[in-house]
């Protein structure tokens, strides 16, 4: 599979991260709003991350407005919500040489930069 970044073009944080990537980074850019994540892509991400919950964004506005924090969500629920609406996936998600990096924490971004140097 091609090294890929799954991101949201309208997200300021994602745009800032993309600008900071090395010019040599040979990534496929996948805007999840224009081109929703497929079942196959999500299954692959889950196989790398270990769970759908790891991919799920609890910061999403819909998470709060749908009152999901007060529900006992299962792995099937996380999968369903991620496939239903792009806002439920933590962003960005990088897949680099069959390793997954989820979210925009400083630690995660340092690991992404290191991984991109070694490609």
FIZARO-986802 format. One line per 3 residues: number of its first residue (from 1); their letters; for each residue x, y, z of C-alpha. Coordinates in pm, 1 decimal. Layout:
NUM> A> X,Y,Z ~ ... $
//
This chain:
1> XXX> 0.0,0.0,0.0 ~ 119.8,350.8,-83.1 ~ 230.2,570.8,207.6 $
4> XXX> -73.0,788.1,271.6 ~ -196.4,1077.0,481.1 ~ -569.0,1082.4,553.9 $
7> XXX> -663.5,1439.3,636.9 ~ -931.4,1704.0,612.5 ~ -851.1,1989.6,373.6 $
10> XXX> -1067.0,2230.7,572.9 ~ -885.1,2153.8,900.0 ~ -630.9,2422.6,998.2 $
13> XXX> -425.7,2175.8,1200.8 ~ -406.6,1932.5,908.0 ~ -302.5,2213.9,671.0 $
16> XXX> -30.3,2325.9,911.6 ~ 99.6,1968.9,945.0 ~ 101.9,1918.5,566.8 $
19> XXX> 304.1,2241.0,524.0 ~ 557.1,2111.8,777.6 ~ 613.4,1780.6,597.2 $
22> XXX> 944.2,1738.3,417.0 ~ 921.5,1819.4,46.1 ~ 1072.6,1478.3,-22.2 $
25> XXX> 778.6,1302.3,145.8 ~ 626.1,1079.5,-120.1 ~ 276.2,1056.8,23.5 $
28> XXX> -62.9,1001.8,-129.1 ~ -289.3,1278.9,3.7 ~ -639.2,1154.9,83.1 $
31> XXX> -893.5,1422.9,176.7 ~ -1151.6,1227.2,376.5 ~ -1430.8,1476.7,309.8 $
34> XXX> -1395.5,1471.3,-71.1 ~ -1316.5,1100.4,-81.7 ~ -1464.4,915.0,218.3 $
37> XXX> -1271.7,629.8,372.7 ~ -1374.2,293.3,232.4 ~ -1452.3,-15.9,438.6 $
40> XXX> -1128.0,-171.7,308.1 ~ -919.0,130.3,411.1 ~ -1078.1,136.3,755.4 $
43> XXX> -1023.3,-238.7,801.3 ~ -657.1,-193.4,709.0 ~ -622.3,96.4,954.4 $
46> XXX> -782.9,-113.7,1225.9 ~ -546.2,-401.7,1154.0 ~ -252.7,-162.7,1206.5 $
49> XXX> -392.5,23.6,1507.8 ~ -550.0,-270.4,1689.9 ~ -896.1,-117.4,1730.6 $
52> XXX> -1153.9,116.4,1582.3 ~ -1154.5,311.2,1907.9 ~ -788.0,406.1,1848.9 $
55> XXX> -899.7,569.5,1522.6 ~ -1205.9,740.2,1669.5 ~ -1201.6,1110.3,1755.6 $
58> XXX> -1368.8,1191.1,2083.5 ~ -1301.4,1558.9,2008.3 ~ -1547.3,1560.5,1717.7 $
61> XXX> -1832.9,1807.7,1759.5 ~ -2080.0,1537.8,1655.9 ~ -1948.4,1318.8,1939.8 $
64> XXX> -2063.8,1584.0,2184.8 ~ -2384.3,1684.5,2004.2 ~ -2495.9,1320.6,1968.5 $
67> XXX> -2415.0,1269.3,2338.5 ~ -2199.4,967.5,2252.9 ~ -1974.7,1024.1,2553.4 $
70> XXX> -2261.5,904.3,2773.8 ~ -2313.7,589.6,2569.9 ~ -2121.9,266.1,2606.4 $
73> XXX> -1974.5,242.4,2255.7 ~ -1854.8,-91.3,2120.5 ~ -1597.3,-155.4,1847.0 $
76> XXX> -1890.3,-203.0,1605.3 ~ -2025.1,139.0,1706.9 ~ -1687.7,307.7,1649.2 $
79> XXX> -1661.6,140.9,1307.2 ~ -2017.8,243.6,1212.6 ~ -1968.7,608.4,1314.6 $
82> XXX> -1632.7,640.2,1136.6 ~ -1785.4,504.7,815.5 ~ -2095.6,723.6,851.2 $
85> XXX> -1917.1,1056.0,896.3 ~ -1559.8,1166.8,829.2 ~ -1552.0,1384.3,1140.1 $
88> XXX> -1528.0,1074.2,1360.5 ~ -1179.8,973.5,1250.7 ~ -885.9,1120.8,1438.9 $
91> XXX> -679.5,1328.4,1202.0 ~ -447.8,1318.0,1040.7 ~ -381.1,947.7,997.8 $
94> XXX> -49.8,858.6,838.3 ~ 30.9,513.1,707.8 ~ 402.0,491.6,636.5 $
97> XXX> 563.3,159.2,551.4 ~ 275.0,-35.8,704.8 ~ 289.6,154.1,1034.3 $
100> XXX> 5.9,378.3,1144.7 ~ 31.3,717.2,1314.0 ~ -296.4,859.9,1440.9 $
103> XXX> -365.7,1217.4,1541.9 ~ -167.5,1536.5,1577.0 ~ 6.3,1510.7,1913.2 $
106> XXX> 359.7,1645.1,1919.9 ~ 495.5,1298.3,2000.3 ~ 305.7,1144.6,1709.0 $
109> XXX> 426.3,1410.6,1465.8 ~ 788.1,1354.9,1573.9 ~ 744.8,984.8,1495.9 $
112> XXX> 591.5,1069.3,1156.2 ~ 884.3,1298.7,1068.6 ~ 1131.1,1026.2,1169.3 $
115> XXX> 945.0,767.2,964.6 ~ 942.2,997.3,659.8 ~ 1319.0,1048.3,688.8 $
118> XX> 1367.9,671.7,664.1 ~ 1151.4,619.2,354.7 $
//
